[in-house]
Amino acid sequence: MKSSSLVAVVFALATLEFGTHNSQGTSGATAFDGNWSVTLDAKEYRNPNGSVALAFIRRFTATVKNGVFHGEIGTRGKPQ
């Protein structure tokens, strides 16, 4: 559960970074707009109660458009 929350926080921070920096003019386009290859490398996390979220690596493509980062793993609506 903690691992999922951590991933959500990382994506939220990345989106904020893309959205608040690198603006060019009024069109909303940024220097980062385009297709990206993403590697998500989550390290093992030991919870205070002794349980462990195992490490994992996921690779996927993402798009940045007008400074907004969007990437998905798998097929929308289907479990992994």
PDB file of N, CA, C and O in Angstrom:
ATOM      1  N   MET A   1       0.819  -1.179   0.000  1.00  0.00           N
ATOM      2  CA  MET A   1       0.000   0.000   0.000  1.00  0.00           C
ATOM      3  C   MET A   1       0.872   1.257   0.000  1.00  0.00           C
ATOM      4  O   MET A   1       0.602   2.199  -0.745  1.00  0.00           O
ATOM      5  N   LYS A   2       1.907   1.274   0.825  1.00  0.00           N
ATOM      6  CA  LYS A   2       2.804   2.426   0.871  1.00  0.00           C
ATOM      7  C   LYS A   2       3.489   2.636  -0.469  1.00  0.00           C
ATOM      8  O   LYS A   2       3.712   3.775  -0.880  1.00  0.00           O
ATOM      9  N   SER A   3       3.822   1.548  -1.151  1.00  0.00           N
ATOM     10  CA  SER A   3       4.496   1.637  -2.435  1.00  0.00           C
ATOM     11  C   SER A   3       3.629   2.372  -3.456  1.00  0.00           C
ATOM     12  O   SER A   3       4.133   3.209  -4.204  1.00  0.00           O
ATOM     13  N   SER A   4       2.345   2.072  -3.492  1.00  0.00           N
ATOM     14  CA  SER A   4       1.430   2.740  -4.411  1.00  0.00           C
ATOM     15  C   SER A   4       1.341   4.222  -4.103  1.00  0.00           C
ATOM     16  O   SER A   4       1.314   5.048  -5.015  1.00  0.00           O
ATOM     17  N   SER A   5       1.294   4.561  -2.826  1.00  0.00           N
ATOM     18  CA  SER A   5       1.226   5.964  -2.427  1.00  0.00           C
ATOM     19  C   SER A   5       2.488   6.694  -2.835  1.00  0.00           C
ATOM     20  O   SER A   5       2.429   7.831  -3.302  1.00  0.00           O
ATOM     21  N   LEU A   6       3.623   6.052  -2.663  1.00  0.00           N
ATOM     22  CA  LEU A   6       4.891   6.661  -3.036  1.00  0.00           C
ATOM     23  C   LEU A   6       4.943   6.931  -4.531  1.00  0.00           C
ATOM     24  O   LEU A   6       5.401   7.995  -4.946  1.00  0.00           O
ATOM     25  N   VAL A   7       4.485   5.995  -5.343  1.00  0.00           N
ATOM     26  CA  VAL A   7       4.469   6.171  -6.793  1.00  0.00           C
ATOM     27  C   VAL A   7       3.576   7.345  -7.162  1.00  0.00           C
ATOM     28  O   VAL A   7       3.948   8.155  -8.011  1.00  0.00           O
ATOM     29  N   ALA A   8       2.401   7.453  -6.540  1.00  0.00           N
ATOM     30  CA  ALA A   8       1.489   8.557  -6.823  1.00  0.00           C
ATOM     31  C   ALA A   8       2.128   9.901  -6.479  1.00  0.00           C
ATOM     32  O   ALA A   8       1.975  10.871  -7.220  1.00  0.00           O
ATOM     33  N   VAL A   9       2.840   9.956  -5.358  1.00  0.00           N
ATOM     34  CA  VAL A   9       3.504  11.188  -4.949  1.00  0.00           C
ATOM     35  C   VAL A   9       4.592  11.566  -5.951  1.00  0.00           C
ATOM     36  O   VAL A   9       4.716  12.737  -6.311  1.00  0.00           O
ATOM     37  N   VAL A  10       5.373  10.604  -6.400  1.00  0.00           N
ATOM     38  CA  VAL A  10       6.444  10.879  -7.367  1.00  0.00           C
ATOM     39  C   VAL A  10       5.854  11.447  -8.654  1.00  0.00           C
ATOM     40  O   VAL A  10       6.372  12.428  -9.187  1.00  0.00           O
ATOM     41  N   PHE A  11       4.776  10.845  -9.162  1.00  0.00           N
ATOM     42  CA  PHE A  11       4.151  11.349 -10.380  1.00  0.00           C
ATOM     43  C   PHE A  11       3.561  12.736 -10.176  1.00  0.00           C
ATOM     44  O   PHE A  11       3.649  13.584 -11.064  1.00  0.00           O
ATOM     45  N   ALA A  12       2.963  12.974  -9.022  1.00  0.00           N
ATOM     46  CA  ALA A  12       2.394  14.292  -8.741  1.00  0.00           C
ATOM     47  C   ALA A  12       3.489  15.355  -8.720  1.00  0.00           C
ATOM     48  O   ALA A  12       3.312  16.443  -9.268  1.00  0.00           O
ATOM     49  N   LEU A  13       4.612  15.045  -8.093  1.00  0.00           N
ATOM     50  CA  LEU A  13       5.714  15.998  -8.043  1.00  0.00           C
ATOM     51  C   LEU A  13       6.293  16.249  -9.427  1.00  0.00           C
ATOM     52  O   LEU A  13       6.626  17.385  -9.766  1.00  0.00           O
ATOM     53  N   ALA A  14       6.415  15.196 -10.229  1.00  0.00           N
ATOM     54  CA  ALA A  14       6.923  15.362 -11.591  1.00  0.00           C
ATOM     55  C   ALA A  14       5.986  16.243 -12.394  1.00  0.00           C
ATOM     56  O   ALA A  14       6.441  17.090 -13.163  1.00  0.00           O
ATOM     57  N   THR A  15       4.691  16.057 -12.231  1.00  0.00           N
ATOM     58  CA  THR A  15       3.718  16.876 -12.945  1.00  0.00           C
ATOM     59  C   THR A  15       3.826  18.328 -12.519  1.00  0.00           C
ATOM     60  O   THR A  15       3.779  19.226 -13.360  1.00  0.00           O
ATOM     61  N   LEU A  16       3.969  18.570 -11.222  1.00  0.00           N
ATOM     62  CA  LEU A  16       4.121  19.943 -10.745  1.00  0.00           C
ATOM     63  C   LEU A  16       5.381  20.584 -11.305  1.00  0.00           C
ATOM     64  O   LEU A  16       5.360  21.748 -11.706  1.00  0.00           O
ATOM     65  N   GLU A  17       6.466  19.840 -11.336  1.00  0.00           N
ATOM     66  CA  GLU A  17       7.718  20.374 -11.873  1.00  0.00           C
ATOM     67  C   GLU A  17       7.561  20.761 -13.338  1.00  0.00           C
ATOM     68  O   GLU A  17       7.981  21.846 -13.739  1.00  0.00           O
ATOM     69  N   PHE A  18       6.965  19.892 -14.137  1.00  0.00           N
ATOM     70  CA  PHE A  18       6.773  20.185 -15.553  1.00  0.00           C
ATOM     71  C   PHE A  18       5.825  21.363 -15.744  1.00  0.00           C
ATOM     72  O   PHE A  18       6.027  22.179 -16.643  1.00  0.00           O
ATOM     73  N   GLY A  19       4.811  21.458 -14.921  1.00  0.00           N
ATOM     74  CA  GLY A  19       3.794  22.484 -15.089  1.00  0.00           C
ATOM     75  C   GLY A  19       4.222  23.863 -14.625  1.00  0.00           C
ATOM     76  O   GLY A  19       3.744  24.857 -15.171  1.00  0.00           O
ATOM     77  N   THR A  20       5.112  23.965 -13.627  1.00  0.00           N
ATOM     78  CA  THR A  20       5.455  25.267 -13.079  1.00  0.00           C
ATOM     79  C   THR A  20       6.737  25.848 -13.653  1.00  0.00           C
ATOM     80  O   THR A  20       6.982  27.047 -13.519  1.00  0.00           O
ATOM     81  N   HIS A  21       7.534  25.048 -14.269  1.00  0.00           N
ATOM     82  CA  HIS A  21       8.788  25.524 -14.854  1.00  0.00           C
ATOM     83  C   HIS A  21       8.755  25.327 -16.358  1.00  0.00           C
ATOM     84  O   HIS A  21       7.893  24.620 -16.880  1.00  0.00           O
ATOM     85  N   ASN A  22       9.667  25.936 -17.033  1.00  0.00           N
ATOM     86  CA  ASN A  22       9.882  25.711 -18.454  1.00  0.00           C
ATOM     87  C   ASN A  22       8.752  26.207 -19.359  1.00  0.00           C
ATOM     88  O   ASN A  22       8.645  25.740 -20.492  1.00  0.00           O
ATOM     89  N   SER A  23       7.914  27.128 -18.906  1.00  0.00           N
ATOM     90  CA  SER A  23       6.860  27.656 -19.763  1.00  0.00           C
ATOM     91  C   SER A  23       7.471  28.544 -20.831  1.00  0.00           C
ATOM     92  O   SER A  23       8.407  29.299 -20.568  1.00  0.00           O
ATOM     93  N   GLN A  24       6.932  28.447 -22.037  1.00  0.00           N
ATOM     94  CA  GLN A  24       7.416  29.262 -23.147  1.00  0.00           C
ATOM     95  C   GLN A  24       6.227  29.971 -23.774  1.00  0.00           C
ATOM     96  O   GLN A  24       5.435  29.347 -24.480  1.00  0.00           O
ATOM     97  N   GLY A  25       6.096  31.268 -23.524  1.00  0.00           N
ATOM     98  CA  GLY A  25       5.018  32.026 -24.136  1.00  0.00           C
ATOM     99  C   GLY A  25       3.666  31.686 -23.547  1.00  0.00           C
ATOM    100  O   GLY A  25       3.573  31.119 -22.458  1.00  0.00           O
ATOM    101  N   THR A  26       2.615  32.038 -24.279  1.00  0.00           N
ATOM    102  CA  THR A  26       1.260  31.836 -23.790  1.00  0.00           C
ATOM    103  C   THR A  26       0.628  30.551 -24.296  1.00  0.00           C
ATOM    104  O   THR A  26      -0.483  30.218 -23.885  1.00  0.00           O
ATOM    105  N   SER A  27       1.301  29.818 -25.178  1.00  0.00           N
ATOM    106  CA  SER A  27       0.713  28.611 -25.748  1.00  0.00           C
ATOM    107  C   SER A  27       0.668  27.462 -24.752  1.00  0.00           C
ATOM    108  O   SER A  27      -0.083  26.509 -24.955  1.00  0.00           O
ATOM    109  N   GLY A  28       1.452  27.528 -23.685  1.00  0.00           N
ATOM    110  CA  GLY A  28       1.489  26.450 -22.713  1.00  0.00           C
ATOM    111  C   GLY A  28       2.519  25.386 -23.050  1.00  0.00           C
ATOM    112  O   GLY A  28       2.774  24.501 -22.233  1.00  0.00           O
ATOM    113  N   ALA A  29       3.116  25.448 -24.233  1.00  0.00           N
ATOM    114  CA  ALA A  29       4.128  24.465 -24.623  1.00  0.00           C
ATOM    115  C   ALA A  29       5.380  24.654 -23.772  1.00  0.00           C
ATOM    116  O   ALA A  29       5.722  25.775 -23.395  1.00  0.00           O
ATOM    117  N   THR A  30       6.059  23.546 -23.473  1.00  0.00           N
ATOM    118  CA  THR A  30       7.293  23.613 -22.701  1.00  0.00           C
ATOM    119  C   THR A  30       8.416  22.916 -23.458  1.00  0.00           C
ATOM    120  O   THR A  30       8.190  22.239 -24.461  1.00  0.00           O
ATOM    121  N   ALA A  31       9.606  23.097 -22.963  1.00  0.00           N
ATOM    122  CA  ALA A  31      10.780  22.464 -23.575  1.00  0.00           C
ATOM    123  C   ALA A  31      10.733  20.951 -23.433  1.00  0.00           C
ATOM    124  O   ALA A  31      11.437  20.240 -24.149  1.00  0.00           O
ATOM    125  N   PHE A  32       9.909  20.450 -22.512  1.00  0.00           N
ATOM    126  CA  PHE A  32       9.833  19.014 -22.273  1.00  0.00           C
ATOM    127  C   PHE A  32       8.725  18.332 -23.074  1.00  0.00           C
ATOM    128  O   PHE A  32       8.602  17.109 -23.014  1.00  0.00           O
ATOM    129  N   ASP A  33       7.922  19.080 -23.814  1.00  0.00           N
ATOM    130  CA  ASP A  33       6.834  18.472 -24.589  1.00  0.00           C
ATOM    131  C   ASP A  33       7.371  17.422 -25.543  1.00  0.00           C
ATOM    132  O   ASP A  33       8.405  17.621 -26.180  1.00  0.00           O
ATOM    133  N   GLY A  34       6.666  16.304 -25.638  1.00  0.00           N
ATOM    134  CA  GLY A  34       7.060  15.225 -26.540  1.00  0.00           C
ATOM    135  C   GLY A  34       6.881  13.868 -25.877  1.00  0.00           C
ATOM    136  O   GLY A  34       6.284  13.760 -24.806  1.00  0.00           O
ATOM    137  N   ASN A  35       7.398  12.849 -26.517  1.00  0.00           N
ATOM    138  CA  ASN A  35       7.321  11.475 -26.011  1.00  0.00           C
ATOM    139  C   ASN A  35       8.564  11.153 -25.197  1.00  0.00           C
ATOM    140  O   ASN A  35       9.672  11.563 -25.544  1.00  0.00           O
ATOM    141  N   TRP A  36       8.369  10.415 -24.110  1.00  0.00           N
ATOM    142  CA  TRP A  36       9.448  10.077 -23.202  1.00  0.00           C
ATOM    143  C   TRP A  36       9.431   8.590 -22.889  1.00  0.00           C
ATOM    144  O   TRP A  36       8.374   7.959 -22.874  1.00  0.00           O
ATOM    145  N   SER A  37      10.603   8.041 -22.641  1.00  0.00           N
ATOM    146  CA  SER A  37      10.746   6.680 -22.139  1.00  0.00           C
ATOM    147  C   SER A  37      11.040   6.808 -20.647  1.00  0.00           C
ATOM    148  O   SER A  37      12.015   7.448 -20.255  1.00  0.00           O
ATOM    149  N   VAL A  38      10.193   6.195 -19.818  1.00  0.00           N
ATOM    150  CA  VAL A  38      10.269   6.377 -18.366  1.00  0.00           C
ATOM    151  C   VAL A  38      10.704   5.079 -17.694  1.00  0.00           C
ATOM    152  O   VAL A  38      10.245   3.996 -18.059  1.00  0.00           O
ATOM    153  N   THR A  39      11.588   5.196 -16.716  1.00  0.00           N
ATOM    154  CA  THR A  39      11.951   4.070 -15.855  1.00  0.00           C
ATOM    155  C   THR A  39      11.586   4.455 -14.431  1.00  0.00           C
ATOM    156  O   THR A  39      12.122   5.417 -13.880  1.00  0.00           O
ATOM    157  N   LEU A  40      10.674   3.704 -13.843  1.00  0.00           N
ATOM    158  CA  LEU A  40      10.252   3.916 -12.465  1.00  0.00           C
ATOM    159  C   LEU A  40      10.973   2.879 -11.617  1.00  0.00           C
ATOM    160  O   LEU A  40      10.715   1.681 -11.740  1.00  0.00           O
ATOM    161  N   ASP A  41      11.873   3.334 -10.761  1.00  0.00           N
ATOM    162  CA  ASP A  41      12.707   2.453  -9.943  1.00  0.00           C
ATOM    163  C   ASP A  41      12.356   2.670  -8.478  1.00  0.00           C
ATOM    164  O   ASP A  41      12.860   3.598  -7.846  1.00  0.00           O
ATOM    165  N   ALA A  42      11.485   1.809  -7.935  1.00  0.00           N
ATOM    166  CA  ALA A  42      11.050   1.926  -6.540  1.00  0.00           C
ATOM    167  C   ALA A  42      11.899   0.998  -5.672  1.00  0.00           C
ATOM    168  O   ALA A  42      11.977  -0.205  -5.918  1.00  0.00           O
ATOM    169  N   LYS A  43      12.512   1.561  -4.685  1.00  0.00           N
ATOM    170  CA  LYS A  43      13.375   0.799  -3.776  1.00  0.00           C
ATOM    171  C   LYS A  43      12.547   0.095  -2.709  1.00  0.00           C
ATOM    172  O   LYS A  43      11.402   0.466  -2.452  1.00  0.00           O
ATOM    173  N   GLU A  44      13.135  -0.920  -2.094  1.00  0.00           N
ATOM    174  CA  GLU A  44      12.474  -1.623  -0.997  1.00  0.00           C
ATOM    175  C   GLU A  44      12.219  -0.652   0.147  1.00  0.00           C
ATOM    176  O   GLU A  44      13.060   0.189   0.465  1.00  0.00           O
ATOM    177  N   TYR A  45      11.042  -0.782   0.764  1.00  0.00           N
ATOM    178  CA  TYR A  45      10.683   0.089   1.884  1.00  0.00           C
ATOM    179  C   TYR A  45      10.229  -0.763   3.057  1.00  0.00           C
ATOM    180  O   TYR A  45       9.341  -1.605   2.923  1.00  0.00           O
ATOM    181  N   ARG A  46      10.855  -0.531   4.218  1.00  0.00           N
ATOM    182  CA  ARG A  46      10.476  -1.248   5.439  1.00  0.00           C
ATOM    183  C   ARG A  46       9.577  -0.343   6.272  1.00  0.00           C
ATOM    184  O   ARG A  46       9.988   0.731   6.712  1.00  0.00           O
ATOM    185  N   ASN A  47       8.349  -0.794   6.479  1.00  0.00           N
ATOM    186  CA  ASN A  47       7.402  -0.046   7.293  1.00  0.00           C
ATOM    187  C   ASN A  47       7.750  -0.163   8.763  1.00  0.00           C
ATOM    188  O   ASN A  47       8.405  -1.125   9.165  1.00  0.00           O
ATOM    189  N   PRO A  48       7.323   0.806   9.584  1.00  0.00           N
ATOM    190  CA  PRO A  48       7.600   0.746  11.024  1.00  0.00           C
ATOM    191  C   PRO A  48       7.034  -0.507  11.697  1.00  0.00           C
ATOM    192  O   PRO A  48       7.559  -0.944  12.721  1.00  0.00           O
ATOM    193  N   ASN A  49       5.968  -1.092  11.134  1.00  0.00           N
ATOM    194  CA  ASN A  49       5.376  -2.291  11.734  1.00  0.00           C
ATOM    195  C   ASN A  49       6.104  -3.568  11.314  1.00  0.00           C
ATOM    196  O   ASN A  49       5.704  -4.662  11.713  1.00  0.00           O
ATOM    197  N   GLY A  50       7.162  -3.448  10.518  1.00  0.00           N
ATOM    198  CA  GLY A  50       7.967  -4.598  10.127  1.00  0.00           C
ATOM    199  C   GLY A  50       7.639  -5.163   8.753  1.00  0.00           C
ATOM    200  O   GLY A  50       8.419  -5.950   8.217  1.00  0.00           O
ATOM    201  N   SER A  51       6.508  -4.785   8.171  1.00  0.00           N
ATOM    202  CA  SER A  51       6.179  -5.269   6.830  1.00  0.00           C
ATOM    203  C   SER A  51       7.079  -4.575   5.798  1.00  0.00           C
ATOM    204  O   SER A  51       7.638  -3.510   6.059  1.00  0.00           O
ATOM    205  N   VAL A  52       7.203  -5.199   4.630  1.00  0.00           N
ATOM    206  CA  VAL A  52       8.122  -4.699   3.618  1.00  0.00           C
ATOM    207  C   VAL A  52       7.408  -4.569   2.278  1.00  0.00           C
ATOM    208  O   VAL A  52       6.718  -5.487   1.835  1.00  0.00           O
ATOM    209  N   ALA A  53       7.586  -3.408   1.636  1.00  0.00           N
ATOM    210  CA  ALA A  53       7.151  -3.231   0.255  1.00  0.00           C
ATOM    211  C   ALA A  53       8.372  -3.542  -0.613  1.00  0.00           C
ATOM    212  O   ALA A  53       9.396  -2.869  -0.503  1.00  0.00           O
ATOM    213  N   LEU A  54       8.270  -4.540  -1.459  1.00  0.00           N
ATOM    214  CA  LEU A  54       9.413  -4.981  -2.248  1.00  0.00           C
ATOM    215  C   LEU A  54       9.775  -3.984  -3.345  1.00  0.00           C
ATOM    216  O   LEU A  54       8.925  -3.242  -3.837  1.00  0.00           O
ATOM    217  N   ALA A  55      11.030  -3.984  -3.710  1.00  0.00           N
ATOM    218  CA  ALA A  55      11.516  -3.122  -4.793  1.00  0.00           C
ATOM    219  C   ALA A  55      10.992  -3.628  -6.139  1.00  0.00           C
ATOM    220  O   ALA A  55      10.747  -4.822  -6.316  1.00  0.00           O
ATOM    221  N   PHE A  56      10.826  -2.703  -7.075  1.00  0.00           N
ATOM    222  CA  PHE A  56      10.442  -3.091  -8.426  1.00  0.00           C
ATOM    223  C   PHE A  56      10.880  -2.021  -9.417  1.00  0.00           C
ATOM    224  O   PHE A  56      11.145  -0.879  -9.043  1.00  0.00           O
ATOM    225  N   ILE A  57      10.950  -2.405 -10.673  1.00  0.00           N
ATOM    226  CA  ILE A  57      11.270  -1.479 -11.761  1.00  0.00           C
ATOM    227  C   ILE A  57      10.211  -1.644 -12.835  1.00  0.00           C
ATOM    228  O   ILE A  57       9.881  -2.767 -13.215  1.00  0.00           O
ATOM    229  N   ARG A  58       9.675  -0.536 -13.327  1.00  0.00           N
ATOM    230  CA  ARG A  58       8.709  -0.551 -14.430  1.00  0.00           C
ATOM    231  C   ARG A  58       9.210   0.400 -15.509  1.00  0.00           C
ATOM    232  O   ARG A  58       9.684   1.498 -15.217  1.00  0.00           O
ATOM    233  N   ARG A  59       9.099  -0.030 -16.738  1.00  0.00           N
ATOM    234  CA  ARG A  59       9.464   0.821 -17.877  1.00  0.00           C
ATOM    235  C   ARG A  59       8.217   1.025 -18.730  1.00  0.00           C
ATOM    236  O   ARG A  59       7.484   0.076 -19.010  1.00  0.00           O
ATOM    237  N   PHE A  60       7.981   2.270 -19.141  1.00  0.00           N
ATOM    238  CA  PHE A  60       6.815   2.588 -19.948  1.00  0.00           C
ATOM    239  C   PHE A  60       7.045   3.904 -20.681  1.00  0.00           C
ATOM    240  O   PHE A  60       7.991   4.636 -20.388  1.00  0.00           O
ATOM    241  N   THR A  61       6.173   4.192 -21.633  1.00  0.00           N
ATOM    242  CA  THR A  61       6.281   5.451 -22.357  1.00  0.00           C
ATOM    243  C   THR A  61       5.331   6.461 -21.741  1.00  0.00           C
ATOM    244  O   THR A  61       4.322   6.097 -21.138  1.00  0.00           O
ATOM    245  N   ALA A  62       5.662   7.725 -21.899  1.00  0.00           N
ATOM    246  CA  ALA A  62       4.840   8.813 -21.386  1.00  0.00           C
ATOM    247  C   ALA A  62       4.896   9.968 -22.368  1.00  0.00           C
ATOM    248  O   ALA A  62       5.764  10.026 -23.239  1.00  0.00           O
ATOM    249  N   THR A  63       3.964  10.876 -22.211  1.00  0.00           N
ATOM    250  CA  THR A  63       3.888  12.052 -23.069  1.00  0.00           C
ATOM    251  C   THR A  63       3.832  13.295 -22.194  1.00  0.00           C
ATOM    252  O   THR A  63       3.177  13.307 -21.152  1.00  0.00           O
ATOM    253  N   VAL A  64       4.522  14.330 -22.627  1.00  0.00           N
ATOM    254  CA  VAL A  64       4.399  15.636 -21.992  1.00  0.00           C
ATOM    255  C   VAL A  64       3.784  16.558 -23.035  1.00  0.00           C
ATOM    256  O   VAL A  64       4.325  16.717 -24.129  1.00  0.00           O
ATOM    257  N   LYS A  65       2.647  17.165 -22.691  1.00  0.00           N
ATOM    258  CA  LYS A  65       1.973  18.092 -23.593  1.00  0.00           C
ATOM    259  C   LYS A  65       1.567  19.320 -22.784  1.00  0.00           C
ATOM    260  O   LYS A  65       0.860  19.215 -21.781  1.00  0.00           O
ATOM    261  N   ASN A  66       2.022  20.472 -23.232  1.00  0.00           N
ATOM    262  CA  ASN A  66       1.766  21.726 -22.521  1.00  0.00           C
ATOM    263  C   ASN A  66       2.212  21.645 -21.066  1.00  0.00           C
ATOM    264  O   ASN A  66       1.575  22.210 -20.176  1.00  0.00           O
ATOM    265  N   GLY A  67       3.313  20.937 -20.838  1.00  0.00           N
ATOM    266  CA  GLY A  67       3.883  20.844 -19.503  1.00  0.00           C
ATOM    267  C   GLY A  67       3.216  19.829 -18.588  1.00  0.00           C
ATOM    268  O   GLY A  67       3.560  19.746 -17.409  1.00  0.00           O
ATOM    269  N   VAL A  68       2.254  19.045 -19.115  1.00  0.00           N
ATOM    270  CA  VAL A  68       1.560  18.047 -18.308  1.00  0.00           C
ATOM    271  C   VAL A  68       2.089  16.664 -18.652  1.00  0.00           C
ATOM    272  O   VAL A  68       2.049  16.247 -19.810  1.00  0.00           O
ATOM    273  N   PHE A  69       2.583  15.955 -17.647  1.00  0.00           N
ATOM    274  CA  PHE A  69       3.147  14.623 -17.804  1.00  0.00           C
ATOM    275  C   PHE A  69       2.034  13.593 -17.692  1.00  0.00           C
ATOM    276  O   PHE A  69       1.258  13.613 -16.737  1.00  0.00           O
ATOM    277  N   HIS A  70       1.954  12.676 -18.684  1.00  0.00           N
ATOM    278  CA  HIS A  70       0.954  11.608 -18.634  1.00  0.00           C
ATOM    279  C   HIS A  70       1.587  10.306 -19.101  1.00  0.00           C
ATOM    280  O   HIS A  70       2.105  10.219 -20.215  1.00  0.00           O
ATOM    281  N   GLY A  71       1.539   9.297 -18.240  1.00  0.00           N
ATOM    282  CA  GLY A  71       2.050   7.981 -18.589  1.00  0.00           C
ATOM    283  C   GLY A  71       1.243   6.919 -17.871  1.00  0.00           C
ATOM    284  O   GLY A  71       0.793   7.137 -16.746  1.00  0.00           O
ATOM    285  N   GLU A  72       1.054   5.778 -18.503  1.00  0.00           N
ATOM    286  CA  GLU A  72       0.309   4.681 -17.898  1.00  0.00           C
ATOM    287  C   GLU A  72       1.062   3.385 -18.115  1.00  0.00           C
ATOM    288  O   GLU A  72       1.741   3.196 -19.125  1.00  0.00           O
ATOM    289  N   ILE A  73       0.924   2.490 -17.135  1.00  0.00           N
ATOM    290  CA  ILE A  73       1.516   1.161 -17.235  1.00  0.00           C
ATOM    291  C   ILE A  73       0.384   0.190 -17.517  1.00  0.00           C
ATOM    292  O   ILE A  73      -0.630   0.203 -16.819  1.00  0.00           O
ATOM    293  N   GLY A  74       0.543  -0.654 -18.536  1.00  0.00           N
ATOM    294  CA  GLY A  74      -0.487  -1.627 -18.857  1.00  0.00           C
ATOM    295  C   GLY A  74      -1.590  -1.024 -19.706  1.00  0.00           C
ATOM    296  O   GLY A  74      -1.415   0.015 -20.341  1.00  0.00           O
ATOM    297  N   THR A  75      -2.730  -1.699 -19.703  1.00  0.00           N
ATOM    298  CA  THR A  75      -3.880  -1.267 -20.464  1.00  0.00           C
ATOM    299  C   THR A  75      -4.943  -0.736 -19.519  1.00  0.00           C
ATOM    300  O   THR A  75      -5.299  -1.394 -18.541  1.00  0.00           O
ATOM    301  N   ARG A  76      -5.449   0.453 -19.813  1.00  0.00           N
ATOM    302  CA  ARG A  76      -6.461   1.080 -18.957  1.00  0.00           C
ATOM    303  C   ARG A  76      -7.660   0.165 -18.780  1.00  0.00           C
ATOM    304  O   ARG A  76      -8.192  -0.362 -19.758  1.00  0.00           O
ATOM    305  N   GLY A  77      -8.090  -0.027 -17.536  1.00  0.00           N
ATOM    306  CA  GLY A  77      -9.238  -0.844 -17.232  1.00  0.00           C
ATOM    307  C   GLY A  77      -8.946  -2.335 -17.062  1.00  0.00           C
ATOM    308  O   GLY A  77      -9.846  -3.115 -16.750  1.00  0.00           O
ATOM    309  N   LYS A  78      -7.697  -2.727 -17.264  1.00  0.00           N
ATOM    310  CA  LYS A  78      -7.324  -4.139 -17.112  1.00  0.00           C
ATOM    311  C   LYS A  78      -6.289  -4.261 -15.984  1.00  0.00           C
ATOM    312  O   LYS A  78      -5.357  -3.459 -15.914  1.00  0.00           O
ATOM    313  N   PRO A  79      -6.445  -5.255 -15.106  1.00  0.00           N
ATOM    314  CA  PRO A  79      -5.485  -5.414 -14.005  1.00  0.00           C
ATOM    315  C   PRO A  79      -4.101  -5.839 -14.513  1.00  0.00           C
ATOM    316  O   PRO A  79      -3.976  -6.436 -15.582  1.00  0.00           O
ATOM    317  N   GLN A  80      -3.103  -5.531 -13.751  1.00  0.00           N
ATOM    318  CA  GLN A  80      -1.733  -5.904 -14.099  1.00  0.00           C
ATOM    319  C   GLN A  80      -1.463  -7.336 -13.763  1.00  0.00           C
ATOM    320  O   GLN A  80      -0.355  -7.824 -13.989  1.00  0.00           O
TER     321      GLN A  80
END
